[in-house]
Amino acid sequence: MVLVRYFASAKAASGVEEEVLRLRAGASVSEAVDELRKLHPAELPRILDAASFLLDGIAVRDVTRELPDGAELDVLPPFAGG
């Protein structure tokens, strides 16, 4: 079980602030993202293509990283600003 939290345009595209994903034991960040694409096929996939992810508050550099049960996965779309 993984708690997914959405921010900014990812929140708008998913229509929820957060949701729980039930994944197989040993699932990776990439597998979670694939599941999110299936759950929200209209708008979220294009945002996920450019998004960054935090796993329990730490930036994910390797999307093959395993998700521990009870983890929090934050979806951070690109932010504009100067």
N, C-alpha and C positions, 0 to 999 in steps of 0.2 A: 504494500500500500504506500502510495506517494502522494503528498499534498502538493498540488500545482497551484502557484499563485501567479496571476497575470497583472501586468502593469501597463499603463498608458494605452496605446493603440491595441495591444494584445488583449487587454481587458475588454475594450470595446468590440473587438472582433470575435471574442469567445462568448461575450454576453454574460460572463460571470467574473467575479473577482478571484475566486478560487474554486477548486474541485479536487476530489480524491480519485486517483487512478488506481485500479487494482491490476497489477501486472504479475507475471510469473516471477518466482524467486530468481534472482540473478539478472533481471532485465537491466538493460543499459539505458543511458540517457537518450540515445538515438531511438531505441524502441519506444520510450515514453513519448518522444516527439512524434514518431509515426502514429501512435495511438491518438495523440492530440489532433493530428491532421484528419484522422477518420471521424473523430467526434465533432469537429467544427470545420467541415469542408468548404464552406462558402468564403470566408474572409481570412481565417487564421493561417492557412498554409503559406501565403505569401509573406506574412509577418514572421513566421517561424524561419523562413529562409534567411532572413537578415538578423534574427534575434540572437542575443547572448543569453546564457543560462547561468544561474547560480545554483549550486547544490549545497544545501545547508549553509548558505551565506558565502560560499567560496566559488570563484569563477571556474566554469567548466572549460577546460582546454581540449579534453579528449572525450568525445561523445560516446565512445565505447565503454566509458567508465560505468561500473555497476552501481545501481541505485540500492542503497540499503533500505530495508523495510522501515517505514515511518519517516523517510527523508522528506525534505521540502525542496521543491524544484521551482525556482523563480524564472519566469519568462520575461526578458527585458528587451523590448524592441529598440531599434536605434533611436537615440534622442537627438533632437536638433538643438542648437544653441551656440552661443559664442562666448 
